[in-house]
Amino acid sequence: MNTNRLYFIDAVRAFAILMMLQGHFIDSLLAETHRDMSNIAFKTWSYFRGITAPTFFTISGLIFTYLLLKAKEKGQEKMRMRKGINRGIVLIALGYLLRIPFFTWLIGEFNTYFLVIDVLQCIGLSLIIIVLIYYLCRKNCLIFSISILILGIGIFLSEPLYRNLNVENIPLVFANYISKNNGSIFTIIPWFGYMAFGAYLATSFYWHLNKKRFKLLTVLSLTTIGFVLIEYSSFILNEIYKLTNIELLYQSANYNYLFTRLGNVFLYFAFFYGFERYIKFPLLLKIGQKTLSIYVIHFIIIYGSFTGFGLSYLIGKTLSPWQAIIGAILFLILVCFISFYYIKTNAYVYSHLRRLFKNVKGNR
């Protein structure tokens, strides 16, 4: 076994993308009458669905930064940084592309909704930011590690300052990255915070992976910190507020979803890393290696990218709970089947998309 290969990362990515698929399917098609938060089943589903995106962002920050640090070890960090920036640009472009309503444009109907920001643009920009921070700190990885951790904490603590941010004096294409007023699902703040915490974890794995009892100590640490963040982060913020009288801490403590979700992410990581040797199923690892193609396929089927005729339009919110559950299972199977047998791996997709964008740029 290659001790430098973190198999649990692919398992976490697979889990996150499957949770995202079923979450989008059920959320898009379950009838409104069955969305009752007093129902324990729906409340539980809704809670775990809320952890999916934080998990995906955190694991993305971890894997990218870990590979960047490994590239430095091999003298290939410049190539990895260029690759990270190119990948970020590709993800941003693909995010916009999936929302372009070509059919409505052909009949002369235009709107700005395709400019809203979703997962792909947010992850793409986050990768570019990580590369820039790493470039500034590249001579000292410890400074990079501390800086990225402080940045993540700062983004989470300052959430009340930008929670209802309204920016009207900058172009919409930029405003959508920091404000949800125009329909953006994800914004760079606070979501880059999860990428930052993932990047920080990557430095720990890089420095200590081969040390004795690293896995045991990491699992215990992630479990402990995760539990504390879930159960006591609001209490801790309140206590610090009492000592410092910093109003921002009080506001953060009373709407503390970022740290609690990060705690859940850490528990996920602890579970998958602790049981890594038992979850190295080829199918699961393959799903984790094809997250981009799976995401694109599911987006086209549910939301009707390019055509506007997805399941959310054709079926709408009409399904009963059992219909939604059975449909979600079949949907997962269908999307994975298409991805496995008709679409290549993430690396293959990225390479061809980069080549496509280079050709477009060269023909201008």
N, C-alpha and C positions, 0 to 999 in steps of 0.2 A: 504493500500500500504506500502511495506517495503521501507522506505526512503533510506536505504543503498544500494538498488539494482539500479544500473545505467542501465536502459533499453536502453538508447540511444546508449550504447556501442554495443549491439547486432545489432541495426539498422545500425550503421556505418559499422560494420563488414559485414553485409549483403550487404549493398550498395557497399562496396569496392570489395567484392568477385564477385558480379554480374558484376561490371565494369571490373574487371580483366578477367572474362570469355568472355564477348563480345569483349573486347580489343584484347585478344589473338586470338579469332576466326577470327575477321576481319583482323587483322594484318597478320595472317598466310594464309588467303585465298583470300583477295582482290587483284585483278589484278594490276600490277605495273602501268598500264596506267591511273588508277583512283587515284593514290596517288599524288595529285597535291595540294601543299600548298597554291596556289593562289585561290583554291576553298574554300569558306568560310565554307562549311559543313565539308569538310575533315580537314581543319585547326582547327575548333572548336573541332571535335572529337579527333584529335591528342593532343590538349591542355589538354582536360579533362582526356584523357588516361594517360598523364604524371603525373597526380595527384594521380592516383590510388595506386601505390606502396607506395608513402609517407604516404598516409592515412592508408594503411594496417599496415605499420611498426609502425606508431605513435600510433594507437589504440591498437596494440599488446603490446607495452611498457606500455601503460596506464592500460590496464586490468590486466596484469600480476603483475605489481607493486602495484596496488590497492588491489588485493587479497592478496599479500604478506604482506602489511601493516595491512589488516584486520586479517590475520592469527596471526600477532604479538599481536594484541589486545586480541586474544583468547588463547594466549600461544602456538600457533601451528606454529610459524615461521620456526623452524628447519625442520618440515615436509614439509612446503611449499617450502623452499629452496631446499630440496632434490628433491621434485617433479619438481621444475623448472629446476634443472640440468638434471634430467632424461628426462624431456620433451625436453630440448635442444638437448641432445644426440640422442633421437629418431628422432627429426626433421632433424638433420644433416644426420643420417643414411638413413632416408627415402628419403631425397633429392638426395643422391647418388644412391640409389636403383632405383629411377624412371628413371635415365639416363643410367642404365646398359643395353647395347644392347645384351641380352642373345643369340638371334639367330645368330648374327655375331660372338659371342664368340664360339658358338658351331661348327662353320665351320672354326675356327682357325684364325679369323680376329680380331685383337686387336688394340685399339688406346686409347689415354688418354682423349678423349673428355668427358667421364663420370665424370671426376674429376673437371669439371667447376662448379662454385658456382652459385646457384640460390636462390630464395626466401627462401625456407625451411632451407637450411644450414645457411643462413645469419640470419634469425630469431632465429634459434636454438642457434647459437653461441652468439647472442645478449642476449638471456635469461640467458645464463651462465654468461656472463659478468655482467649483472645487479645483479645477485645473488652474485657474488664476491664483487662488489662494495658495495652492501647492507651489506654483512657480515663484511666488513671492517668498515662500518659506523653504524652498527646496534645499538650501544649504544646511538646514537643521530641522529634521523631522519632528523633534520634540516641540519646537515652536509651532510647527504646522498642527500637531496634535492638540496642543493647548489652545491655539487660536480657533480651531474648528469647533472645539468643545465650548469655549466661551461664546462663540457666535451662535451655536445652537441654543444654549441656555438663554442668551440675550433675546433671541427671536421669540422664544416661548414666553419669557417674562414680560416682554413688551407687547404682547398680543392685544391688550385693551387699547393701545394707542392706535392700532390700525384695523381694529375689528370692524368698524363701520366707516372705513376710509372712503372719502369721496374726492376724486380728482377730476376736475373738469377742464383744466387749463393745459393738459398735455394730450397728444394724439391718442385716439382710442386704442390703437394697436399696442401702445405701451401701457396705458392706463389699466387695461385688462389684466396685466400681470400683477398688479398690486391692489386692485379693487374688484369686488364682486358685483358692483352696482349695475354692470351691463350684462350680467349673465355668466361670468366666468365660474366654472365649477371649482377649479383649483387656482390659487395664486402663489407666487413665489414665496411670500410670507403668509402663513407660517410654515409652508410645506418644505421649504429648503431646510428648516430646522431638523426635520427627520433625516434628511440626507446628511446633514452635518453630524448628527449623532452616529449614523452608520459609518461615516468616514472616521470618526474618532475610534469606534470599535475596531475598525480595520487596522489602525496603528497598533492597538493592543495585540491583535492576532499576529500581526507581522513581527512584532518584537518578541513575543513570548510563546508562539505556537508550539515550538519543539521543546519547551522546558518541561521538566517533570511536574506532573499533576496539574498542568495548565488547564486541561479540559475540566477536571473536577472543580478547580477553583473558579473557572469561568462560569460553569453551570450554576454553582452556588452563588456567585456574585450577581449574575443576571437574575436569578430567582429572588434573591434578597432585595436587590435594588428595584426590581419590577414590583414586588409586593409593597415595598415602602412607597413607591410612586403612586400606586393605585390607592392604597389605604391612607397614607399619611402626608402626601405632598401638599394638599390644601392646608392641613394643620401646620406643617412646617413653614409654609409661606406666611400664614397668619402670625405665627410666633415671631418670625423675622420682622414682619411689619410692626408688631408691638415694640420690638427693640429699636427699630430704625425710623418708624413713622413714615416710611415711604409708601405713599398712597397706591402706587403702581402694584406693589406686592399684594396689597389688600384686594385690589380689583382682579388680579390674576388668580388669587386663591378662591375667589367667589365665582369664577367661571373657568375652572381648571380642567379642561378636557385634553389639553395637549400633553401635559405630564402624565395624566392617568392613562392615556392611550399609549404613550411611550412605555409605561410600565407593562401594559399588556403585550406590547411588541417584545420586550425583554423576556417575558415569560415564554412566548412562542420560541424565541431564539434558544432559550435554555432547554426547552423540551426537545426541539429538533437537533440541537447540538449534542445533548446528553444521550439521545437515542440514535445518533448518526449511523452507527454500525448496523442498526436494524431497519433503517429506512432507505437504504441504497438500492431501491428497486429501479431497474432500468426504465420502466415506464414513468415513474415519478421524476427521475432525473432528466428524462427526455422532455417532459412537460416543462421543467424548470429552465431548459435550454432553448425553449421555443416560445418564450413569453411574448415577444414582439409580434410574431405572426399570429399567435392566438388572440392577442388583444385586437389586432387589426381585423381579423376575421369576425370576431364577436361584435365589434363595433359596426361593421357593415351589415351583419344580419339583424341586429337589434335596432339600430338607429337609422339604417338605410343610407349609409354614406354614398355619395355620388348621385343616387337616384331619389332619395327621400322616401323610399318604400321599404321600411324595415318593419320588424314585428311590432314595434311600439306604435307604428302607424296602422298597420294592417289589422292587428288584434286589439291593441290598446289595453287599458286596465280593466279587463273583463274576466280574468280567470279566478276560479275558486282556489283555496289553499292547496288542495290535493292536485288540481290541474297544474298549478304553478310549480309544485314540487316535482311532479313527474316530468313536466315540461323542462324544468331546469336540468334534471338528470340527462334527459335526451339531448338537450342543447349542449351540455358539456361534452358528451360523447361525440356529437356531430362536429363541433368545433375542433376538438382534439384530433379526430379522424382526418378532417381536411388538412389540418396543420401537419400531421405526421406524414401523410401520403402525397400531399400536393404542394407543400411549402417547405423550403429548406430551413436550416437552423438560423438563429438570430444573427450569427456572424455572417452567414451567407446573404441574408436579407440586407444587413447593414452595408456590406461590401458592394452589392448591386445598386442599392439606393445612392451610395456615395458616387458610384460611377455614373449613374443617371444624372445626378445634380452637376457633376463635373462636365458632362457632355452638354447639358443645357447651358451652363455658364460659358463653355467654350464656343458655343454657336451664336452667342450674342454679338 
